[in-house]
Amino acid sequence: MRCSMSRKGNCWDNAPTESWFNSFKNERVHGVKYKTLEEMKAASFEYIEVFYNRKRQHSTLGFRSPVEFLERWKTSQELNQQAA
């Protein structure tokens, strides 16, 4: 078992996670008042599983969603294995 921590002196290790939480907070937390905990959980689930992973385009992924990027990557890996 190993600790999940950034490397000493490397502030970039946690940057993707911090960026994600920034997007989440700005798009679904700040300025929103949820009536119940269940409503907040449902909105969080919708943001992560429906919008962020499947629809939201990411500039670092060539303006593709994470799901689209992963599918294209898998296809390219299969093609590379067939060619080998």
Buried (B, 14 or more C-beta within 10 A) or exposed (E): EEEEEEEEEEEEEEEEEEEEEEBBEEEBBEEEEBEEEEEBEEBBEEBBEEEBBEEBEBEEBEEBBBEBBEEEEEEEEEEEEEEE
